[in-house]
Amino acid sequence: MNKLLGLLTLFPALAFAAPFNIENIAPGVYVHRGEHKDLSGHYGGDICNTSFIIGSKGVAVIDTGGSPAVGAQLRKEIRKVTQLPILYVITTHVHPDHALGSAAFKQDKPVFVGHGKLAHEMALRTEVYLRNQTEWVGKDAAGSELIPPDLAVDSTHDLDLGDRTLHLTAHPVAHSPSDLSVQDSATAILWTGDLLSIERTPSVDGNLAAWLEVIETLRNVNAPHIVPGHGPVTANGGKALDDEKRYLAALLGDVRAAIERGDSMEATIETAAQSEKDKWLLFDITNRRNIARVFPMLEWE
C-alpha cells in the first residue's frame, strides 16, 4: 500500500479519475452535479450541473460543461442509457463552464438551442474565453469552441421530444445577458441555469435589480423540483430562490448605500453583503467579483 501511495505521489496521472456521477431524478431525466470550484485557475471544466432528458423521439441535453472532455463524459453517460438520437443541445447562458463542452456533441448533428442574445454574447466573449481556456482546464482545452444556437429563443419555444415537451423561456438580462430556463412537461421539473445557485455564491454578470424580478417570475412556476445551475437538485425551490434573493438584495442595498455615502469601490468590496458571508461557499472571491461588476453600474443610476 505504501509503495502504491508513493507511486501516486510521484505520478499523479496514475491516480484513478473520479467517476462522472449521474443521478436519475425522474423517469427519463438525468443530472450530473458539478463541483464547487471557482472558474479561475485550473478549475477542470466540471463545475456546473449538466443534464439530459429522454423522450420517445430522442434526447435533449441541457448544458455541456466547461470543456470538450467534460462534454464527452456526459455524452458517454447518455449512450449508456439510450441509443436514441441526441436531438437538441440547450445552452442556458453564455458562461464557459456551461457552454464549452458542446463540441463533444457536434458528431450527433443536434439542433443547438439558446437565448436570442446568445450568439451575440458568444461573439463578444469567444476570444477571451478561448485564450483563458488552457489555464482553466489544461490539456482538456483542446477542441474547445463556443457553438452559437441554430435555434434562438427570443421569448418562449417548445421542443418536442416525443411524449414530453420542453418549454423554453428567454429571460431579460439578469444573471447574464442570455439566460434561458427549461421546464419538462412530463415531470414539471424546472432547469434555471445560473438564475439559481444553491450553496455556491451567486455570481452577477448582468443586471442585479432585474435578476431580483426574474426570481419572482421563477417563484411563480409550479415545479416540484428545480435543477439549479450549481448545487443540488431541490424540492424546496421557494426557499432556494428566497436564499438567493436575500443575498442579491443585500448586495444591491449595501452597494447603493456605499455609493450614497461616497465610499470607494475598494472600500465597498470589504463591506458589502458581509451579512451573507457564512451562508455561501466561495463567498470571498465571488462576492468581491460581484461588487467590482455592480458598483460601476450602480454609480450611474
Residue pairs with C-beta under 8 A, 6 or more apart in sequence:
7 14
8 14
8 15
20 32
20 73
20 74
20 76
20 77
21 32
21 33
22 30
22 31
22 32
22 77
23 30
23 31
23 32
23 33
23 233
24 30
25 31
25 189
25 225
25 227
25 233
26 186
26 187
26 189
26 225
27 186
27 187
28 53
28 54
28 55
28 164
28 186
29 51
29 53
29 54
29 184
29 187
29 189
30 51
30 52
30 53
30 54
30 77
30 78
30 81
31 49
31 50
31 51
31 227
31 233
32 49
32 50
32 51
32 74
32 77
33 49
33 231
33 232
33 233
34 46
34 47
34 48
34 49
34 50
34 65
34 97
34 230
35 44
35 46
35 47
36 47
36 199
36 200
36 230
36 231
36 281
36 282
37 43
37 44
37 47
37 282
38 282
38 285
38 286
39 47
39 96
39 97
39 136
40 135
40 136
40 285
41 135
41 136
42 135
42 136
42 137
42 138
43 66
43 97
43 136
43 137
44 66
44 137
44 138
44 140
45 65
45 66
45 67
45 69
45 70
45 97
45 100
45 101
45 136
45 137
45 140
46 65
46 66
46 67
46 70
47 66
47 97
47 230
48 63
48 65
48 66
48 95
48 97
48 98
48 194
48 229
48 230
49 63
49 227
49 228
49 229
49 230
49 231
49 233
50 61
50 62
50 63
50 64
50 65
50 70
50 74
50 101
51 61
51 62
51 63
51 191
51 227
52 59
52 60
52 61
52 62
52 74
52 77
52 78
52 81
53 59
53 60
53 62
53 161
53 164
53 166
53 184
54 81
54 82
54 84
54 161
55 160
55 161
55 162
55 163
55 164
56 161
56 162
56 163
57 84
57 85
57 87
57 160
57 161
57 162
58 84
58 85
58 86
58 87
58 88
58 161
58 162
59 78
59 82
59 84
59 85
59 86
59 87
59 88
59 161
60 86
60 87
60 88
60 89
60 90
60 159
60 161
60 166
61 74
61 78
61 86
61 88
61 89
61 90
61 105
61 110
62 90
62 92
62 182
62 191
62 227
63 90
63 91
63 92
63 98
63 99
63 101
63 193
63 229
64 70
64 71
64 74
64 89
64 91
64 98
64 99
64 100
64 101
64 102
64 104
64 105
65 71
65 73
65 74
65 97
65 98
65 100
65 101
66 96
66 97
66 98
66 100
66 101
66 136
66 137
67 100
67 101
67 133
67 136
67 137
67 140
67 141
67 144
68 100
68 101
68 103
68 104
68 140
68 142
68 143
68 144
69 101
69 104
69 137
69 140
70 101
70 104
70 140
71 100
71 101
71 102
71 103
71 104
71 105
72 101
72 104
74 101
74 104
75 86
75 104
75 105
75 108
78 86
85 108
86 105
86 108
86 110
87 110
87 111
87 159
87 161
88 110
88 111
88 112
88 113
88 159
88 161
88 166
89 102
89 105
89 110
89 111
89 112
89 113
89 147
90 113
90 114
90 159
90 166
90 168
90 180
90 182
91 98
91 99
91 102
91 112
91 113
91 114
91 118
91 147
91 149
91 180
92 98
92 114
92 179
92 180
92 181
92 182
92 191
92 192
92 193
92 194
92 229
93 99
93 114
93 115
93 118
93 175
93 176
93 178
93 179
93 180
93 193
93 194
94 118
94 121
94 122
94 125
94 146
94 176
94 177
94 178
95 176
95 194
95 205
96 125
96 129
96 132
96 133
96 136
96 146
98 193
98 194
98 229
99 122
99 146
99 147
100 129
100 133
100 144
100 145
100 146
102 112
102 145
102 146
102 147
103 143
103 144
103 145
103 147
106 147
111 150
111 151
112 147
112 148
112 149
112 150
112 151
113 149
113 150
113 151
113 153
113 157
113 159
113 168
113 180
114 148
114 149
114 151
114 152
114 153
114 178
114 180
115 149
115 152
115 153
115 170
115 171
115 178
115 179
115 180
116 152
116 153
116 154
116 170
117 177
117 178
118 148
118 149
118 152
118 178
118 180
119 148
119 149
119 152
121 176
121 177
121 178
122 146
122 148
123 148
125 146
126 145
126 146
129 144
129 146
130 144
130 145
130 146
133 141
133 144
134 141
137 144
151 157
153 168
153 169
153 170
153 180
154 170
155 169
155 170
156 167
156 168
156 169
156 170
157 167
157 168
158 165
158 166
158 167
158 168
159 165
159 166
159 168
163 186
164 184
164 185
164 186
164 187
165 184
165 185
166 182
166 183
166 184
166 185
167 182
167 183
167 184
167 185
168 180
168 181
168 182
169 180
169 181
169 182
169 183
170 179
170 180
171 179
171 180
171 181
171 195
171 214
171 217
172 207
172 210
172 213
172 214
173 179
173 206
173 207
173 210
174 195
174 206
174 207
174 210
174 211
174 213
174 214
175 193
175 194
175 195
175 202
175 203
175 204
175 205
175 206
175 211
175 214
176 194
176 205
176 206
177 205
177 206
179 193
179 194
179 195
179 206
179 214
180 193
181 190
181 191
181 192
181 193
181 195
181 218
181 221
182 190
182 191
183 189
183 190
183 191
183 221
183 223
187 224
187 225
188 222
188 223
188 224
189 223
189 224
189 225
189 226
189 227
190 218
190 221
190 223
190 225
190 226
190 227
190 237
191 226
191 227
192 218
192 226
192 227
192 228
192 229
193 229
194 202
194 203
194 228
194 229
194 230
195 211
195 214
195 215
195 218
195 229
196 202
196 215
196 218
196 226
196 228
196 229
196 237
196 240
196 241
196 244
197 203
197 228
197 229
197 230
197 231
197 244
198 228
198 230
198 231
198 232
198 234
198 240
198 243
198 244
199 230
199 231
199 232
199 280
199 281
200 230
200 231
200 280
200 281
200 282
200 286
201 247
201 276
201 280
201 281
201 282
201 283
201 286
201 287
201 290
202 244
202 247
202 248
202 286
202 290
203 286
203 289
203 290
204 211
204 248
204 251
204 290
204 293
204 294
205 293
207 297
208 248
208 251
208 252
208 294
208 297
208 298
209 252
211 248
212 245
212 248
212 249
212 252
215 241
215 244
215 245
215 248
218 237
218 241
219 237
219 238
219 241
223 237
224 235
225 233
225 234
225 235
225 237
226 233
226 234
226 237
226 240
227 233
228 234
228 240
234 240
243 279
246 276
247 273
247 276
247 279
247 280
250 272
250 273
250 275
250 276
251 272
251 273
251 276
251 287
251 290
251 291
251 294
252 294
252 298
254 268
254 271
254 272
254 273
254 274
255 268
255 272
255 291
255 294
255 295
255 298
256 298
256 301
258 267
258 268
258 271
258 272
258 295
259 268
259 295
259 298
259 299
263 271
265 291
265 292
265 295
265 296
268 291
268 295
269 288
269 291
269 292
272 287
272 291
273 287
273 290
273 291
276 283
276 287
277 283
277 284
277 287
280 286
280 287
